[in-house]
């Protein structure tokens, strides 16, 4: 079976699995099944991240994203962000549960001390606890909103991301309803992003996984198609090396090397997740 190849058109974005697969939640739709006891990928130290930052600057990376697991479980994160903000804009993807007022004030101080932007993305999975808590656990909707409110009070306008696990959220009416609900919660200038579901990890159990027919076999991709793919402009670094993208860190063949320079080559789009990226026009970037 022949699969299209995605060249690395430019290395603009570096993803950093700063918390590994360690998380304070066990979400039923997590595409890499992050959990408190999942040590498939370990937390990254400041020294590890610094090595990749140094290489990334030399290769022209323009922006940095920190994910996990839950990034704020990594005690080195403040120092890591401080170093990152010396070389480019940074975004942290979080479930919001650890965003207490003191931490939010610290994040604001980091942002104020840099000429680059610091964004926080807080994940929700529905308009209320009936949707969100079913996926992330009892009481997590309220705590995530408290975290977002603490960011707002500290002067940081978070990006609220919601997955399509909440039925209808991706429609025009669904988006409008979500924006209205955020305004009622006090976010007067809401920033909102809808993310597609990837039927991998825990989500493959919650719904269903990809079938063999759900692959981009014998598909010709245009330049515009390729430019829309995450893997044409970014790479993901973890404690176990460099992977093609944030989605495939549990796929051994998606590990492309130990350094960024080793991964500046095309990648075969042979996975079901590649189909979702292509057909949905999804991007993990803010």
C-alpha positions, 0 to 999 in steps of 0.5 A, spaced: 500 500 500 502 506 497 502 512 502 503 520 501 509 523 503 509 529 507 516 533 506 518 538 512 517 544 508 520 548 514 521 547 521 517 553 524 514 549 530 517 545 536 512 541 540 515 539 547 512 533 551 514 537 557 510 532 562 511 526 558 505 522 559 504 523 566 497 527 568 493 528 574 487 526 570 485 520 566 481 522 560 476 517 556 478 521 550 486 522 551 489 520 544 495 517 548 492 515 554 495 520 559 494 518 566 497 519 573 501 512 572 502 512 565 510 513 564 511 511 557 514 518 556 518 521 562 517 528 564 523 532 561 528 536 565 530 543 564 537 541 561 533 536 556 529 542 554 535 547 553 538 542 549 533 542 544 531 549 544 539 551 542 538 546 536 531 549 535 534 556 534 539 554 529 534 551 525 529 557 525 524 555 529 519 560 530 514 558 536 514 553 542 508 549 545 508 545 551 504 539 553 503 532 556 500 529 560 499 535 564 505 540 564 504 544 570 506 537 574 513 538 571 516 543 577 521 545 572 516 548 567 517 555 570 524 555 569 523 552 562 518 557 560 523 563 562 528 560 558 523 559 552 521 566 552 528 568 551 528 565 544 520 565 542 513 565 543 510 559 548 504 556 549 502 551 554 496 546 553 493 545 560 487 542 563 487 548 568 486 544 574 493 547 577 492 554 575 491 557 582 492 565 583 499 564 585 501 560 579 497 565 574 501 571 577 507 568 576 505 566 569 503 573 568 510 576 570 514 571 565 510 574 560 511 581 562 518 580 562 519 577 555 518 581 548 515 574 546 508 572 547 506 567 552 499 563 551 495 558 555 490 553 553 485 551 557 481 544 555 474 544 556 469 538 553 462 541 553 458 547 555 457 544 563 459 539 567 454 534 564 459 533 558 466 535 561 466 531 567 463 525 564 470 525 560 475 528 565 472 526 572 467 529 577 468 536 579 473 538 573 469 542 569 468 547 575 476 547 577 478 548 570 473 554 570 476 557 576 483 556 573 481 560 567 478 565 571 485 565 575 488 567 569 483 572 567 484 575 573 492 575 573 491 579 566 492 573 561 486 571 556 486 564 555 485 560 549 479 555 551 479 549 547 474 544 546 474 537 543 468 534 538 467 529 544 461 535 546 456 533 540 455 539 536 460 544 538 463 544 532 457 547 528 456 554 527 451 554 532 455 550 537 461 555 537 456 561 538 453 557 544 460 556 547 462 563 546 456 566 549 457 561 555 464 563 556 462 571 556 457 569 562 462 566 566 466 572 565 471 572 560 469 578 556 473 577 550 473 569 549 478 566 545 476 559 543 478 553 539 475 546 537 479 540 536 478 534 532 477 527 536 483 522 534 481 515 535 487 513 538 489 511 545 483 512 550 478 514 545 479 508 541 476 504 547 471 510 548 468 510 541 472 506 536 479 506 533 481 507 526 479 501 521 484 499 515 481 502 510 481 509 514 488 511 511 491 516 506 493 510 501 494 512 493 492 520 495 495 525 491 496 531 496 497 538 493 502 543 496 496 546 500 494 540 503 501 539 505 502 546 508 496 544 512 499 538 515 502 539 522 508 534 520 510 539 514 512 545 519 513 542 526 516 536 530 515 533 537 520 532 542 520 527 548 524 524 553 525 518 548 527 522 542 524 526 536 517 524 533 514 527 527 508 530 531 504 530 537 499 525 535 504 519 534 508 519 540 506 512 542 508 509 535 515 507 534 516 508 527 514 515 528 520 516 532 525 520 527 531 521 531 535 523 537 536 530 535 532 535 531 537 535 525 536 528 524 528 529 523 529 534 517 526 529 512 519 526 509 514 522 513 509 517 510 502 519 512 500 511 514 496 512 520 489 513 521 490 520 525 493 522 518 487 522 515 483 526 520 488 531 520 488 531 512 480 531 512 478 535 518 484 541 516 486 540 523 492 544 526 494 543 533 497 550 533 493 556 537 
